[in-house]
């Protein structure tokens, strides 16, 4: 029973980080003018919705409730919250820097979730697959940020 509770807690934490990630990218799309960047951020929002759906499905198999909120506690979750409040009046480089900071937090959350022996192997496999998508998003944001820095210099 204790392991089940820990599994559900981990999955709910990941749902919260995705809710925060979605809110952060929704805010970012209102702050940038670049249509390609808006499209990319919209794709990232869609990726997080897909991850949330898979996580929620797993939680329901344990007959537990999904905590479908943004987070109000925890350092990792607060990172995305600070990202979504940062944007107002900032340039493309700043927006990308803050998005990368949030993506770093997402990566940390996934690393934390897959460490230890709380999750069954099939869930670690699922989270690893999700992490590949999220790592690609992180790397894309970082590459765009680096390119933006180079063009500003």
N, C-alpha and C positions, 0 to 999 in steps of 0.2 A: 504493500500500500504506500509506504513512504517513497519508494522509487517512482511510483505512478504520479504522486503529487509533485515530485521534483521534475519529472518529465513534462508535466502540464505547465508547471511554472516556467521552465526554460522555453517551451514553445510559445507561451503567452508573452514572455519578454521579447521574443523575436517578432511576434505580431505587433507589439508596441513600437519596436524600432522601425518596422515597416510603416506603421501609421505615421510616425514622426518623419520618416523619409519621404513619404507621399506629401505630407503637409509642407515639408521643406522645399521639395521640387515644385509643388504648386505655387508657392510663394516666389520661387526663383523664376518661373515662367512669366510672372507679371513684372519682373524687374529687368529682364533682358529684352533687347530689341531684335537680336539676331534670330531669324526664323529657324535656322538649322539647330541652334542651341535650344530653342523652345521645343522643337520636335524631339531632340535627344532627351530632354528632361521629361517630356510626355511619355517617351518609351520607358524611361526609368520608373515612372509612376506605374505604368502598366506591368512592368516586371515585379514591382513590389506587391501589386494587387494579386498577381499569380502566386507569388510566394505565400502571401497571407492566406489565400484560399487553400493551398496545400497544408499549411500549418494548422489552420482551423479544422480542416477535415480530420487531421490526426488527433487533435484535441477532442473532437466529438466522438472518436472511437473509444475514448476513455470515459465517455458520458460526463464530461466536464464542460463548464461554461468557457466560452471564448471571451477574453478581456479585449474587446474591440474599442480600445480608447488610445489616445496618445498618452505617453507616460508623464507622470508628475514626479517621479523619483528615479534615482539611479543615474550615475554619471554618464553612461553610454547614451541613454535616452535623452538626457538633458543636452547633449552635444547637438543633436538634430534640432531640438527646440531652440537653442541659441542660434543655429544656422538660419532657421526660418525667421527669427526676429532681426537678424543682422542686415538683411538685404537693402532696405530702403535707401535709395539714393546712391547706390554703389555701381561702379563700372563693371564691365564684363570680367576683368581679371579678378576683382574682389569677389564677385559672385562665384566664379570657378574655384577660388581658394577656399571659400566657405563650404562649397559643395564637396570639395575634396576632404576637408576636415570632417564633414558629416559621414562621408564614405569610409573614412578611417575608422570612425566609431562603429559603423555597420560591420566592417571587417573584424573589429575587436569583439563585437557581440557574437559573431558566428564562431570565431576561434574559441571563445569562452564556452559557448554552447556545446561544442564538440569535444572539449576536453573532459576528462573524468569518465566515470562509468555509469552515469545516470541515464543515458539514452540507449535504447536498443540499436543494434547495428543497422537495421533498415532506416531508422531516423537519421543516424549519422550519415548514411549514404544520401538521403534526401537533402540534408543540410549541406553536404559537400557539393551536390549538384547545384543547389541554389547559390552557394558561395562562388562557384565558377562564374555564374552570371553577374553576381555582385562585384566580384574582383575585376571583371571586364569593364564594368561601369566605372569603378574606381580608377582603373588605368586610363580609360578614355577621358575622364574629367581631368586627371593629372596631366595627360598629354596636351589637352586643350589649354590648361592653365600654363604649362611650360611654353607653349607656342605663343600665348598671349603675353607672357612675360618677355619673351624674346622680341616680339614686335613692338613692345612699349619701350624697350631699352634702346 
